[in-house]
Amino acid sequence: MEWIEDERVWNALDELMSHSWPYLKEFLDVMHEYRHEFNLTGNAVLFGVLGKMCLRYNELRHQKANPAPVCLQEALIAAQTDRRVQRLFSGFMEQGIDERVQQFREENA
């Protein structure tokens, strides 16, 4: 059996997302006031990944009664497409390209 077929996975995920969301939302609401004190990585992880993923999962699961696998898939997409996460990933890619260019220059100098 694969993890996606294990009912325990979905029950545990539902419990985690359902019970943690009110506390996470309260924390993120408070932290939003201080978001300018965090770098891009901190903002992307806190608000773009944790916040967006948990929010979207709960919206789809409890307000629209979707099955947990659909909710997880859509929640991951919501996190991946968050503008902060996109900026973070593009920064990583740019840094990787810059390092390769520098390496190429050094090897061919």
Beta strands, then each sheet from edge to edge (+ up, - down):
end
